[in-house]
Amino acid sequence: MDKRKNNGGHSTKGYAGRKPLHDELKGVELASPHVKDAFKTIAGIMLSEKSNSRDKIAAAKILIEYGCGKPKETIEQTTTLSNFNIKELFSFDSNK
């Protein structure tokens, strides 16, 4: 007799994947009244005479990334092979 139905099911049942759109929009709705104040605070840190350069750079980075949007990240990859024959890599000795 098949007893798989008695094993309790999948451990992440109902919790897997992305949160429902309703939950995400609820978070945006709760945060949106505070966004303007947050940007003012970050801009204040960036323009403050008392802030050190590290804080100013971090504040400027946040303003640019969230205010203008992060640029798409790309990875440039180059590979150079010389005197490489793929047939030799997969050749098998038929005499053995």
PDB file of N, CA, C and O in Angstrom:
ATOM      1  N   MET A   1       0.841  -1.191   0.000  1.00  0.00           N
ATOM      2  CA  MET A   1       0.000   0.000   0.000  1.00  0.00           C
ATOM      3  C   MET A   1       0.885   1.252   0.000  1.00  0.00           C
ATOM      4  O   MET A   1       1.908   1.291   0.683  1.00  0.00           O
ATOM      5  N   ASP A   2       0.499   2.247  -0.746  1.00  0.00           N
ATOM      6  CA  ASP A   2       1.256   3.499  -0.871  1.00  0.00           C
ATOM      7  C   ASP A   2       1.018   4.358   0.364  1.00  0.00           C
ATOM      8  O   ASP A   2      -0.108   4.780   0.627  1.00  0.00           O
ATOM      9  N   LYS A   3       2.092   4.617   1.125  1.00  0.00           N
ATOM     10  CA  LYS A   3       1.957   5.406   2.360  1.00  0.00           C
ATOM     11  C   LYS A   3       2.522   6.806   2.216  1.00  0.00           C
ATOM     12  O   LYS A   3       2.719   7.496   3.216  1.00  0.00           O
ATOM     13  N   ARG A   4       2.791   7.244   0.976  1.00  0.00           N
ATOM     14  CA  ARG A   4       3.341   8.581   0.777  1.00  0.00           C
ATOM     15  C   ARG A   4       2.361   9.664   1.193  1.00  0.00           C
ATOM     16  O   ARG A   4       2.782  10.750   1.593  1.00  0.00           O
ATOM     17  N   LYS A   5       1.082   9.399   1.110  1.00  0.00           N
ATOM     18  CA  LYS A   5       0.093  10.412   1.482  1.00  0.00           C
ATOM     19  C   LYS A   5       0.117  10.693   2.982  1.00  0.00           C
ATOM     20  O   LYS A   5      -0.453  11.688   3.431  1.00  0.00           O
ATOM     21  N   ASN A   6       0.765   9.835   3.760  1.00  0.00           N
ATOM     22  CA  ASN A   6       0.819  10.014   5.214  1.00  0.00           C
ATOM     23  C   ASN A   6       2.110  10.682   5.695  1.00  0.00           C
ATOM     24  O   ASN A   6       2.341  10.770   6.901  1.00  0.00           O
ATOM     25  N   ASN A   7       2.952  11.151   4.775  1.00  0.00           N
ATOM     26  CA  ASN A   7       4.251  11.678   5.197  1.00  0.00           C
ATOM     27  C   ASN A   7       4.226  13.162   5.566  1.00  0.00           C
ATOM     28  O   ASN A   7       5.278  13.718   5.881  1.00  0.00           O
ATOM     29  N   GLY A   8       3.096  13.805   5.539  1.00  0.00           N
ATOM     30  CA  GLY A   8       3.010  15.196   5.972  1.00  0.00           C
ATOM     31  C   GLY A   8       3.123  16.209   4.852  1.00  0.00           C
ATOM     32  O   GLY A   8       2.934  17.402   5.088  1.00  0.00           O
ATOM     33  N   GLY A   9       3.418  15.783   3.670  1.00  0.00           N
ATOM     34  CA  GLY A   9       3.478  16.707   2.549  1.00  0.00           C
ATOM     35  C   GLY A   9       4.765  17.502   2.492  1.00  0.00           C
ATOM     36  O   GLY A   9       5.737  17.190   3.180  1.00  0.00           O
ATOM     37  N   HIS A  10       4.759  18.516   1.679  1.00  0.00           N
ATOM     38  CA  HIS A  10       5.935  19.356   1.451  1.00  0.00           C
ATOM     39  C   HIS A  10       6.124  20.311   2.625  1.00  0.00           C
ATOM     40  O   HIS A  10       5.155  20.913   3.087  1.00  0.00           O
ATOM     41  N   SER A  11       7.347  20.459   3.111  1.00  0.00           N
ATOM     42  CA  SER A  11       7.610  21.264   4.309  1.00  0.00           C
ATOM     43  C   SER A  11       7.385  22.751   4.102  1.00  0.00           C
ATOM     44  O   SER A  11       7.169  23.469   5.078  1.00  0.00           O
ATOM     45  N   THR A  12       7.428  23.240   2.876  1.00  0.00           N
ATOM     46  CA  THR A  12       7.235  24.675   2.635  1.00  0.00           C
ATOM     47  C   THR A  12       5.870  24.946   2.008  1.00  0.00           C
ATOM     48  O   THR A  12       5.664  25.983   1.378  1.00  0.00           O
ATOM     49  N   LYS A  13       4.962  24.030   2.178  1.00  0.00           N
ATOM     50  CA  LYS A  13       3.641  24.159   1.565  1.00  0.00           C
ATOM     51  C   LYS A  13       2.992  25.469   1.983  1.00  0.00           C
ATOM     52  O   LYS A  13       2.807  25.732   3.171  1.00  0.00           O
ATOM     53  N   GLY A  14       2.653  26.273   1.014  1.00  0.00           N
ATOM     54  CA  GLY A  14       2.005  27.544   1.294  1.00  0.00           C
ATOM     55  C   GLY A  14       2.973  28.686   1.555  1.00  0.00           C
ATOM     56  O   GLY A  14       2.553  29.841   1.637  1.00  0.00           O
ATOM     57  N   TYR A  15       4.266  28.386   1.688  1.00  0.00           N
ATOM     58  CA  TYR A  15       5.239  29.421   2.021  1.00  0.00           C
ATOM     59  C   TYR A  15       6.293  29.608   0.925  1.00  0.00           C
ATOM     60  O   TYR A  15       7.123  30.513   1.015  1.00  0.00           O
ATOM     61  N   ALA A  16       6.268  28.787  -0.076  1.00  0.00           N
ATOM     62  CA  ALA A  16       7.287  28.847  -1.115  1.00  0.00           C
ATOM     63  C   ALA A  16       6.992  29.975  -2.096  1.00  0.00           C
ATOM     64  O   ALA A  16       5.839  30.363  -2.286  1.00  0.00           O
ATOM     65  N   GLY A  17       8.032  30.487  -2.707  1.00  0.00           N
ATOM     66  CA  GLY A  17       7.873  31.494  -3.742  1.00  0.00           C
ATOM     67  C   GLY A  17       7.807  32.911  -3.208  1.00  0.00           C
ATOM     68  O   GLY A  17       8.132  33.184  -2.053  1.00  0.00           O
ATOM     69  N   ARG A  18       7.382  33.786  -4.071  1.00  0.00           N
ATOM     70  CA  ARG A  18       7.328  35.206  -3.767  1.00  0.00           C
ATOM     71  C   ARG A  18       6.067  35.541  -2.972  1.00  0.00           C
ATOM     72  O   ARG A  18       5.050  34.857  -3.078  1.00  0.00           O
ATOM     73  N   LYS A  19       6.153  36.606  -2.173  1.00  0.00           N
ATOM     74  CA  LYS A  19       4.986  37.059  -1.424  1.00  0.00           C
ATOM     75  C   LYS A  19       3.925  37.547  -2.401  1.00  0.00           C
ATOM     76  O   LYS A  19       4.252  38.008  -3.495  1.00  0.00           O
ATOM     77  N   PRO A  20       2.669  37.450  -2.016  1.00  0.00           N
ATOM     78  CA  PRO A  20       1.611  37.950  -2.895  1.00  0.00           C
ATOM     79  C   PRO A  20       1.765  39.450  -3.144  1.00  0.00           C
ATOM     80  O   PRO A  20       2.284  40.180  -2.300  1.00  0.00           O
ATOM     81  N   LEU A  21       1.313  39.889  -4.296  1.00  0.00           N
ATOM     82  CA  LEU A  21       1.419  41.289  -4.688  1.00  0.00           C
ATOM     83  C   LEU A  21       0.737  42.187  -3.664  1.00  0.00           C
ATOM     84  O   LEU A  21       1.212  43.290  -3.395  1.00  0.00           O
ATOM     85  N   HIS A  22      -0.355  41.733  -3.100  1.00  0.00           N
ATOM     86  CA  HIS A  22      -1.067  42.518  -2.089  1.00  0.00           C
ATOM     87  C   HIS A  22      -0.168  42.841  -0.900  1.00  0.00           C
ATOM     88  O   HIS A  22      -0.182  43.965  -0.399  1.00  0.00           O
ATOM     89  N   ASP A  23       0.618  41.857  -0.444  1.00  0.00           N
ATOM     90  CA  ASP A  23       1.527  42.082   0.683  1.00  0.00           C
ATOM     91  C   ASP A  23       2.641  43.056   0.324  1.00  0.00           C
ATOM     92  O   ASP A  23       3.018  43.897   1.141  1.00  0.00           O
ATOM     93  N   GLU A  24       3.170  42.949  -0.892  1.00  0.00           N
ATOM     94  CA  GLU A  24       4.228  43.865  -1.320  1.00  0.00           C
ATOM     95  C   GLU A  24       3.703  45.291  -1.422  1.00  0.00           C
ATOM     96  O   GLU A  24       4.370  46.234  -0.994  1.00  0.00           O
ATOM     97  N   LEU A  25       2.521  45.449  -1.982  1.00  0.00           N
ATOM     98  CA  LEU A  25       1.938  46.781  -2.115  1.00  0.00           C
ATOM     99  C   LEU A  25       1.603  47.383  -0.763  1.00  0.00           C
ATOM    100  O   LEU A  25       1.656  48.601  -0.591  1.00  0.00           O
ATOM    101  N   LYS A  26       1.259  46.540   0.194  1.00  0.00           N
ATOM    102  CA  LYS A  26       0.978  47.024   1.543  1.00  0.00           C
ATOM    103  C   LYS A  26       2.244  47.637   2.152  1.00  0.00           C
ATOM    104  O   LYS A  26       2.175  48.676   2.808  1.00  0.00           O
ATOM    105  N   GLY A  27       3.385  47.004   1.939  1.00  0.00           N
ATOM    106  CA  GLY A  27       4.651  47.544   2.426  1.00  0.00           C
ATOM    107  C   GLY A  27       5.003  48.861   1.766  1.00  0.00           C
ATOM    108  O   GLY A  27       5.473  49.786   2.428  1.00  0.00           O
ATOM    109  N   VAL A  28       4.780  48.951   0.470  1.00  0.00           N
ATOM    110  CA  VAL A  28       5.040  50.192  -0.252  1.00  0.00           C
ATOM    111  C   VAL A  28       4.118  51.294   0.264  1.00  0.00           C
ATOM    112  O   VAL A  28       4.542  52.435   0.449  1.00  0.00           O
ATOM    113  N   GLU A  29       2.869  50.944   0.493  1.00  0.00           N
ATOM    114  CA  GLU A  29       1.890  51.917   0.986  1.00  0.00           C
ATOM    115  C   GLU A  29       2.271  52.442   2.368  1.00  0.00           C
ATOM    116  O   GLU A  29       2.106  53.629   2.649  1.00  0.00           O
ATOM    117  N   LEU A  30       2.775  51.570   3.224  1.00  0.00           N
ATOM    118  CA  LEU A  30       3.178  51.996   4.569  1.00  0.00           C
ATOM    119  C   LEU A  30       4.426  52.882   4.535  1.00  0.00           C
ATOM    120  O   LEU A  30       4.564  53.787   5.358  1.00  0.00           O
ATOM    121  N   ALA A  31       5.337  52.626   3.586  1.00  0.00           N
ATOM    122  CA  ALA A  31       6.600  53.366   3.526  1.00  0.00           C
ATOM    123  C   ALA A  31       6.499  54.671   2.751  1.00  0.00           C
ATOM    124  O   ALA A  31       7.268  55.597   3.009  1.00  0.00           O
ATOM    125  N   SER A  32       5.577  54.764   1.815  1.00  0.00           N
ATOM    126  CA  SER A  32       5.549  55.909   0.901  1.00  0.00           C
ATOM    127  C   SER A  32       5.416  57.274   1.576  1.00  0.00           C
ATOM    128  O   SER A  32       5.997  58.229   1.060  1.00  0.00           O
ATOM    129  N   PRO A  33       4.690  57.445   2.700  1.00  0.00           N
ATOM    130  CA  PRO A  33       4.648  58.775   3.302  1.00  0.00           C
ATOM    131  C   PRO A  33       5.992  59.232   3.876  1.00  0.00           C
ATOM    132  O   PRO A  33       6.183  60.422   4.126  1.00  0.00           O
ATOM    133  N   HIS A  34       6.912  58.306   4.082  1.00  0.00           N
ATOM    134  CA  HIS A  34       8.181  58.618   4.733  1.00  0.00           C
ATOM    135  C   HIS A  34       9.348  58.761   3.755  1.00  0.00           C
ATOM    136  O   HIS A  34      10.459  59.105   4.160  1.00  0.00           O
ATOM    137  N   VAL A  35       9.103  58.501   2.493  1.00  0.00           N
ATOM    138  CA  VAL A  35      10.177  58.510   1.502  1.00  0.00           C
ATOM    139  C   VAL A  35      10.779  59.906   1.354  1.00  0.00           C
ATOM    140  O   VAL A  35      12.000  60.058   1.319  1.00  0.00           O
ATOM    141  N   LYS A  36       9.937  60.906   1.268  1.00  0.00           N
ATOM    142  CA  LYS A  36      10.426  62.275   1.089  1.00  0.00           C
ATOM    143  C   LYS A  36      11.310  62.688   2.269  1.00  0.00           C
ATOM    144  O   LYS A  36      12.369  63.283   2.070  1.00  0.00           O
ATOM    145  N   ASP A  37      10.881  62.375   3.495  1.00  0.00           N
ATOM    146  CA  ASP A  37      11.680  62.696   4.682  1.00  0.00           C
ATOM    147  C   ASP A  37      12.998  61.928   4.688  1.00  0.00           C
ATOM    148  O   ASP A  37      14.029  62.462   5.097  1.00  0.00           O
ATOM    149  N   ALA A  38      12.965  60.674   4.234  1.00  0.00           N
ATOM    150  CA  ALA A  38      14.186  59.870   4.194  1.00  0.00           C
ATOM    151  C   ALA A  38      15.197  60.482   3.230  1.00  0.00           C
ATOM    152  O   ALA A  38      16.384  60.568   3.546  1.00  0.00           O
ATOM    153  N   PHE A  39      14.733  60.908   2.055  1.00  0.00           N
ATOM    154  CA  PHE A  39      15.639  61.532   1.092  1.00  0.00           C
ATOM    155  C   PHE A  39      16.174  62.853   1.625  1.00  0.00           C
ATOM    156  O   PHE A  39      17.333  63.192   1.382  1.00  0.00           O
ATOM    157  N   LYS A  40      15.343  63.608   2.350  1.00  0.00           N
ATOM    158  CA  LYS A  40      15.816  64.864   2.950  1.00  0.00           C
ATOM    159  C   LYS A  40      16.916  64.589   3.978  1.00  0.00           C
ATOM    160  O   LYS A  40      17.913  65.308   4.036  1.00  0.00           O
ATOM    161  N   THR A  41      16.729  63.553   4.780  1.00  0.00           N
ATOM    162  CA  THR A  41      17.728  63.187   5.787  1.00  0.00           C
ATOM    163  C   THR A  41      19.044  62.776   5.123  1.00  0.00           C
ATOM    164  O   THR A  41      20.120  63.210   5.535  1.00  0.00           O
ATOM    165  N   ILE A  42      18.944  61.941   4.100  1.00  0.00           N
ATOM    166  CA  ILE A  42      20.150  61.485   3.403  1.00  0.00           C
ATOM    167  C   ILE A  42      20.852  62.664   2.728  1.00  0.00           C
ATOM    168  O   ILE A  42      22.078  62.763   2.764  1.00  0.00           O
ATOM    169  N   ALA A  43      20.069  63.562   2.110  1.00  0.00           N
ATOM    170  CA  ALA A  43      20.653  64.743   1.480  1.00  0.00           C
ATOM    171  C   ALA A  43      21.305  65.641   2.527  1.00  0.00           C
ATOM    172  O   ALA A  43      22.340  66.252   2.261  1.00  0.00           O
ATOM    173  N   GLY A  44      20.707  65.727   3.717  1.00  0.00           N
ATOM    174  CA  GLY A  44      21.295  66.507   4.808  1.00  0.00           C
ATOM    175  C   GLY A  44      22.641  65.968   5.240  1.00  0.00           C
ATOM    176  O   GLY A  44      23.567  66.731   5.515  1.00  0.00           O
ATOM    177  N   ILE A  45      22.749  64.648   5.301  1.00  0.00           N
ATOM    178  CA  ILE A  45      24.034  64.018   5.647  1.00  0.00           C
ATOM    179  C   ILE A  45      25.068  64.345   4.571  1.00  0.00           C
ATOM    180  O   ILE A  45      26.218  64.662   4.878  1.00  0.00           O
ATOM    181  N   MET A  46      24.649  64.264   3.310  1.00  0.00           N
ATOM    182  CA  MET A  46      25.570  64.502   2.206  1.00  0.00           C
ATOM    183  C   MET A  46      26.070  65.953   2.198  1.00  0.00           C
ATOM    184  O   MET A  46      27.228  66.203   1.866  1.00  0.00           O
ATOM    185  N   LEU A  47      25.212  66.901   2.559  1.00  0.00           N
ATOM    186  CA  LEU A  47      25.569  68.314   2.489  1.00  0.00           C
ATOM    187  C   LEU A  47      26.118  68.873   3.795  1.00  0.00           C
ATOM    188  O   LEU A  47      26.565  70.020   3.835  1.00  0.00           O
ATOM    189  N   SER A  48      26.091  68.082   4.861  1.00  0.00           N
ATOM    190  CA  SER A  48      26.505  68.557   6.176  1.00  0.00           C
ATOM    191  C   SER A  48      28.015  68.814   6.253  1.00  0.00           C
ATOM    192  O   SER A  48      28.822  68.066   5.702  1.00  0.00           O
ATOM    193  N   GLU A  49      28.361  69.879   6.943  1.00  0.00           N
ATOM    194  CA  GLU A  49      29.779  70.195   7.181  1.00  0.00           C
ATOM    195  C   GLU A  49      30.386  69.216   8.184  1.00  0.00           C
ATOM    196  O   GLU A  49      31.591  68.965   8.155  1.00  0.00           O
ATOM    197  N   LYS A  50      29.554  68.663   9.073  1.00  0.00           N
ATOM    198  CA  LYS A  50      30.040  67.783  10.138  1.00  0.00           C
ATOM    199  C   LYS A  50      30.273  66.348   9.662  1.00  0.00           C
ATOM    200  O   LYS A  50      31.004  65.596  10.307  1.00  0.00           O
ATOM    201  N   SER A  51      29.666  65.966   8.553  1.00  0.00           N
ATOM    202  CA  SER A  51      29.811  64.595   8.055  1.00  0.00           C
ATOM    203  C   SER A  51      31.197  64.392   7.460  1.00  0.00           C
ATOM    204  O   SER A  51      31.750  65.284   6.816  1.00  0.00           O
ATOM    205  N   ASN A  52      31.749  63.197   7.687  1.00  0.00           N
ATOM    206  CA  ASN A  52      33.044  62.901   7.063  1.00  0.00           C
ATOM    207  C   ASN A  52      32.812  62.461   5.616  1.00  0.00           C
ATOM    208  O   ASN A  52      31.674  62.214   5.218  1.00  0.00           O
ATOM    209  N   SER A  53      33.859  62.365   4.852  1.00  0.00           N
ATOM    210  CA  SER A  53      33.726  62.095   3.414  1.00  0.00           C
ATOM    211  C   SER A  53      33.126  60.718   3.159  1.00  0.00           C
ATOM    212  O   SER A  53      32.402  60.541   2.179  1.00  0.00           O
ATOM    213  N   ARG A  54      33.408  59.748   4.009  1.00  0.00           N
ATOM    214  CA  ARG A  54      32.848  58.402   3.834  1.00  0.00           C
ATOM    215  C   ARG A  54      31.322  58.436   3.956  1.00  0.00           C
ATOM    216  O   ARG A  54      30.620  57.805   3.166  1.00  0.00           O
ATOM    217  N   ASP A  55      30.809  59.177   4.949  1.00  0.00           N
ATOM    218  CA  ASP A  55      29.363  59.300   5.121  1.00  0.00           C
ATOM    219  C   ASP A  55      28.728  60.042   3.951  1.00  0.00           C
ATOM    220  O   ASP A  55      27.640  59.689   3.498  1.00  0.00           O
ATOM    221  N   LYS A  56      29.414  61.067   3.468  1.00  0.00           N
ATOM    222  CA  LYS A  56      28.890  61.843   2.344  1.00  0.00           C
ATOM    223  C   LYS A  56      28.811  60.992   1.080  1.00  0.00           C
ATOM    224  O   LYS A  56      27.839  61.071   0.329  1.00  0.00           O
ATOM    225  N   ILE A  57      29.833  60.185   0.856  1.00  0.00           N
ATOM    226  CA  ILE A  57      29.841  59.312  -0.318  1.00  0.00           C
ATOM    227  C   ILE A  57      28.728  58.270  -0.205  1.00  0.00           C
ATOM    228  O   ILE A  57      28.025  58.003  -1.180  1.00  0.00           O
ATOM    229  N   ALA A  58      28.567  57.685   0.976  1.00  0.00           N
ATOM    230  CA  ALA A  58      27.516  56.683   1.172  1.00  0.00           C
ATOM    231  C   ALA A  58      26.138  57.303   0.967  1.00  0.00           C
ATOM    232  O   ALA A  58      25.270  56.690   0.345  1.00  0.00           O
ATOM    233  N   ALA A  59      25.929  58.507   1.481  1.00  0.00           N
ATOM    234  CA  ALA A  59      24.641  59.181   1.319  1.00  0.00           C
ATOM    235  C   ALA A  59      24.391  59.511  -0.148  1.00  0.00           C
ATOM    236  O   ALA A  59      23.275  59.336  -0.636  1.00  0.00           O
ATOM    237  N   ALA A  60      25.403  59.982  -0.851  1.00  0.00           N
ATOM    238  CA  ALA A  60      25.256  60.293  -2.274  1.00  0.00           C
ATOM    239  C   ALA A  60      24.933  59.032  -3.073  1.00  0.00           C
ATOM    240  O   ALA A  60      24.110  59.061  -3.988  1.00  0.00           O
ATOM    241  N   LYS A  61      25.584  57.938  -2.722  1.00  0.00           N
ATOM    242  CA  LYS A  61      25.341  56.667  -3.408  1.00  0.00           C
ATOM    243  C   LYS A  61      23.891  56.230  -3.229  1.00  0.00           C
ATOM    244  O   LYS A  61      23.249  55.797  -4.186  1.00  0.00           O
ATOM    245  N   ILE A  62      23.376  56.342  -2.010  1.00  0.00           N
ATOM    246  CA  ILE A  62      21.983  55.970  -1.752  1.00  0.00           C
ATOM    247  C   ILE A  62      21.037  56.846  -2.556  1.00  0.00           C
ATOM    248  O   ILE A  62      20.086  56.346  -3.158  1.00  0.00           O
ATOM    249  N   LEU A  63      21.292  58.151  -2.570  1.00  0.00           N
ATOM    250  CA  LEU A  63      20.432  59.062  -3.327  1.00  0.00           C
ATOM    251  C   LEU A  63      20.423  58.716  -4.815  1.00  0.00           C
ATOM    252  O   LEU A  63      19.370  58.705  -5.452  1.00  0.00           O
ATOM    253  N   ILE A  64      21.591  58.439  -5.353  1.00  0.00           N
ATOM    254  CA  ILE A  64      21.672  58.128  -6.783  1.00  0.00           C
ATOM    255  C   ILE A  64      21.008  56.784  -7.089  1.00  0.00           C
ATOM    256  O   ILE A  64      20.222  56.682  -8.031  1.00  0.00           O
ATOM    257  N   GLU A  65      21.324  55.746  -6.292  1.00  0.00           N
ATOM    258  CA  GLU A  65      20.801  54.419  -6.570  1.00  0.00           C
ATOM    259  C   GLU A  65      19.286  54.352  -6.449  1.00  0.00           C
ATOM    260  O   GLU A  65      18.623  53.750  -7.294  1.00  0.00           O
ATOM    261  N   TYR A  66      18.732  54.961  -5.412  1.00  0.00           N
ATOM    262  CA  TYR A  66      17.302  54.863  -5.208  1.00  0.00           C
ATOM    263  C   TYR A  66      16.530  55.982  -5.893  1.00  0.00           C
ATOM    264  O   TYR A  66      15.365  55.801  -6.245  1.00  0.00           O
ATOM    265  N   GLY A  67      17.155  57.123  -6.084  1.00  0.00           N
ATOM    266  CA  GLY A  67      16.472  58.231  -6.739  1.00  0.00           C
ATOM    267  C   GLY A  67      16.477  58.115  -8.242  1.00  0.00           C
ATOM    268  O   GLY A  67      15.485  58.435  -8.897  1.00  0.00           O
ATOM    269  N   CYS A  68      17.590  57.659  -8.799  1.00  0.00           N
ATOM    270  CA  CYS A  68      17.716  57.573 -10.260  1.00  0.00           C
ATOM    271  C   CYS A  68      17.613  56.140 -10.758  1.00  0.00           C
ATOM    272  O   CYS A  68      17.345  55.916 -11.938  1.00  0.00           O
ATOM    273  N   GLY A  69      17.817  55.187  -9.896  1.00  0.00           N
ATOM    274  CA  GLY A  69      17.813  53.775 -10.293  1.00  0.00           C
ATOM    275  C   GLY A  69      19.216  53.296 -10.575  1.00  0.00           C
ATOM    276  O   GLY A  69      20.006  53.992 -11.212  1.00  0.00           O
ATOM    277  N   LYS A  70      19.525  52.098 -10.096  1.00  0.00           N
ATOM    278  CA  LYS A  70      20.844  51.535 -10.328  1.00  0.00           C
ATOM    279  C   LYS A  70      20.997  51.164 -11.794  1.00  0.00           C
ATOM    280  O   LYS A  70      20.056  50.670 -12.416  1.00  0.00           O
ATOM    281  N   PRO A  71      22.180  51.402 -12.345  1.00  0.00           N
ATOM    282  CA  PRO A  71      22.397  50.951 -13.718  1.00  0.00           C
ATOM    283  C   PRO A  71      22.475  49.429 -13.761  1.00  0.00           C
ATOM    284  O   PRO A  71      22.843  48.784 -12.779  1.00  0.00           O
ATOM    285  N   LYS A  72      22.129  48.879 -14.891  1.00  0.00           N
ATOM    286  CA  LYS A  72      22.189  47.431 -15.048  1.00  0.00           C
ATOM    287  C   LYS A  72      23.640  46.986 -14.974  1.00  0.00           C
ATOM    288  O   LYS A  72      24.505  47.539 -15.654  1.00  0.00           O
ATOM    289  N   GLU A  73      23.899  45.982 -14.142  1.00  0.00           N
ATOM    290  CA  GLU A  73      25.258  45.486 -13.979  1.00  0.00           C
ATOM    291  C   GLU A  73      25.553  44.471 -15.074  1.00  0.00           C
ATOM    292  O   GLU A  73      24.739  43.592 -15.358  1.00  0.00           O
ATOM    293  N   THR A  74      26.717  44.602 -15.680  1.00  0.00           N
ATOM    294  CA  THR A  74      27.129  43.650 -16.704  1.00  0.00           C
ATOM    295  C   THR A  74      28.512  43.118 -16.354  1.00  0.00           C
ATOM    296  O   THR A  74      29.322  43.802 -15.727  1.00  0.00           O
ATOM    297  N   ILE A  75      28.756  41.909 -16.763  1.00  0.00           N
ATOM    298  CA  ILE A  75      30.054  41.281 -16.537  1.00  0.00           C
ATOM    299  C   ILE A  75      30.632  40.949 -17.907  1.00  0.00           C
ATOM    300  O   ILE A  75      30.008  40.248 -18.703  1.00  0.00           O
ATOM    301  N   GLU A  76      31.813  41.455 -18.166  1.00  0.00           N
ATOM    302  CA  GLU A  76      32.474  41.177 -19.425  1.00  0.00           C
ATOM    303  C   GLU A  76      33.475  40.063 -19.187  1.00  0.00           C
ATOM    304  O   GLU A  76      34.360  40.171 -18.338  1.00  0.00           O
ATOM    305  N   GLN A  77      33.322  39.000 -19.944  1.00  0.00           N
ATOM    306  CA  GLN A  77      34.165  37.839 -19.741  1.00  0.00           C
ATOM    307  C   GLN A  77      34.831  37.467 -21.061  1.00  0.00           C
ATOM    308  O   GLN A  77      34.178  37.353 -22.098  1.00  0.00           O
ATOM    309  N   THR A  78      36.119  37.286 -20.997  1.00  0.00           N
ATOM    310  CA  THR A  78      36.850  36.823 -22.178  1.00  0.00           C
ATOM    311  C   THR A  78      37.698  35.623 -21.792  1.00  0.00           C
ATOM    312  O   THR A  78      38.282  35.584 -20.710  1.00  0.00           O
ATOM    313  N   THR A  79      37.758  34.663 -22.672  1.00  0.00           N
ATOM    314  CA  THR A  79      38.553  33.464 -22.432  1.00  0.00           C
ATOM    315  C   THR A  79      39.412  33.217 -23.662  1.00  0.00           C
ATOM    316  O   THR A  79      38.925  33.243 -24.792  1.00  0.00           O
ATOM    317  N   THR A  80      40.680  32.982 -23.428  1.00  0.00           N
ATOM    318  CA  THR A  80      41.600  32.719 -24.536  1.00  0.00           C
ATOM    319  C   THR A  80      42.207  31.333 -24.348  1.00  0.00           C
ATOM    320  O   THR A  80      42.793  31.030 -23.309  1.00  0.00           O
ATOM    321  N   LEU A  81      42.058  30.523 -25.349  1.00  0.00           N
ATOM    322  CA  LEU A  81      42.647  29.193 -25.336  1.00  0.00           C
ATOM    323  C   LEU A  81      43.562  29.076 -26.541  1.00  0.00           C
ATOM    324  O   LEU A  81      43.216  29.506 -27.641  1.00  0.00           O
ATOM    325  N   SER A  82      44.717  28.500 -26.328  1.00  0.00           N
ATOM    326  CA  SER A  82      45.625  28.296 -27.462  1.00  0.00           C
ATOM    327  C   SER A  82      45.995  26.824 -27.542  1.00  0.00           C
ATOM    328  O   SER A  82      46.185  26.160 -26.523  1.00  0.00           O
ATOM    329  N   ASN A  83      46.092  26.331 -28.749  1.00  0.00           N
ATOM    330  CA  ASN A  83      46.455  24.932 -29.002  1.00  0.00           C
ATOM    331  C   ASN A  83      45.544  23.973 -28.229  1.00  0.00           C
ATOM    332  O   ASN A  83      46.017  23.058 -27.555  1.00  0.00           O
ATOM    333  N   PHE A  84      44.266  24.193 -28.335  1.00  0.00           N
ATOM    334  CA  PHE A  84      43.312  23.352 -27.627  1.00  0.00           C
ATOM    335  C   PHE A  84      42.416  22.677 -28.650  1.00  0.00           C
ATOM    336  O   PHE A  84      41.817  23.336 -29.500  1.00  0.00           O
ATOM    337  N   ASN A  85      42.333  21.378 -28.562  1.00  0.00           N
ATOM    338  CA  ASN A  85      41.478  20.625 -29.456  1.00  0.00           C
ATOM    339  C   ASN A  85      40.487  19.841 -28.613  1.00  0.00           C
ATOM    340  O   ASN A  85      40.880  18.955 -27.855  1.00  0.00           O
ATOM    341  N   ILE A  86      39.231  20.156 -28.738  1.00  0.00           N
ATOM    342  CA  ILE A  86      38.224  19.505 -27.904  1.00  0.00           C
ATOM    343  C   ILE A  86      38.107  18.022 -28.199  1.00  0.00           C
ATOM    344  O   ILE A  86      37.742  17.248 -27.314  1.00  0.00           O
ATOM    345  N   LYS A  87      38.405  17.615 -29.409  1.00  0.00           N
ATOM    346  CA  LYS A  87      38.353  16.189 -29.768  1.00  0.00           C
ATOM    347  C   LYS A  87      39.370  15.390 -28.960  1.00  0.00           C
ATOM    348  O   LYS A  87      39.110  14.242 -28.601  1.00  0.00           O
ATOM    349  N   GLU A  88      40.524  15.988 -28.671  1.00  0.00           N
ATOM    350  CA  GLU A  88      41.543  15.302 -27.884  1.00  0.00           C
ATOM    351  C   GLU A  88      41.084  15.126 -26.436  1.00  0.00           C
ATOM    352  O   GLU A  88      41.441  14.148 -25.780  1.00  0.00           O
ATOM    353  N   LEU A  89      40.316  16.050 -25.958  1.00  0.00           N
ATOM    354  CA  LEU A  89      39.817  15.970 -24.578  1.00  0.00           C
ATOM    355  C   LEU A  89      38.880  14.779 -24.403  1.00  0.00           C
ATOM    356  O   LEU A  89      38.870  14.136 -23.353  1.00  0.00           O
ATOM    357  N   PHE A  90      38.093  14.491 -25.439  1.00  0.00           N
ATOM    358  CA  PHE A  90      37.107  13.421 -25.344  1.00  0.00           C
ATOM    359  C   PHE A  90      37.477  12.178 -26.127  1.00  0.00           C
ATOM    360  O   PHE A  90      36.629  11.316 -26.357  1.00  0.00           O
ATOM    361  N   SER A  91      38.722  12.072 -26.536  1.00  0.00           N
ATOM    362  CA  SER A  91      39.114  10.883 -27.296  1.00  0.00           C
ATOM    363  C   SER A  91      39.344   9.716 -26.343  1.00  0.00           C
ATOM    364  O   SER A  91      39.881   9.890 -25.249  1.00  0.00           O
ATOM    365  N   PHE A  92      38.938   8.542 -26.767  1.00  0.00           N
ATOM    366  CA  PHE A  92      39.108   7.356 -25.971  1.00  0.00           C
ATOM    367  C   PHE A  92      40.007   6.385 -26.736  1.00  0.00           C
ATOM    368  O   PHE A  92      39.927   6.262 -27.958  1.00  0.00           O
ATOM    369  N   ASP A  93      40.845   5.717 -25.994  1.00  0.00           N
ATOM    370  CA  ASP A  93      41.742   4.745 -26.644  1.00  0.00           C
ATOM    371  C   ASP A  93      40.968   3.460 -26.875  1.00  0.00           C
ATOM    372  O   ASP A  93      40.546   2.802 -25.924  1.00  0.00           O
ATOM    373  N   SER A  94      40.786   3.109 -28.120  1.00  0.00           N
ATOM    374  CA  SER A  94      39.997   1.907 -28.456  1.00  0.00           C
ATOM    375  C   SER A  94      40.793   0.629 -28.268  1.00  0.00           C
ATOM    376  O   SER A  94      40.221  -0.460 -28.330  1.00  0.00           O
ATOM    377  N   ASN A  95      42.108   0.729 -28.037  1.00  0.00           N
ATOM    378  CA  ASN A  95      42.950  -0.467 -27.862  1.00  0.00           C
ATOM    379  C   ASN A  95      42.885  -1.015 -26.445  1.00  0.00           C
ATOM    380  O   ASN A  95      43.314  -2.147 -26.217  1.00  0.00           O
ATOM    381  N   LYS A  96      42.386  -0.287 -25.521  1.00  0.00           N
ATOM    382  CA  LYS A  96      42.379  -0.761 -24.116  1.00  0.00           C
ATOM    383  C   LYS A  96      41.142  -1.530 -23.788  1.00  0.00           C
ATOM    384  O   LYS A  96      40.984  -1.992 -22.658  1.00  0.00           O
TER     385      LYS A  96
END
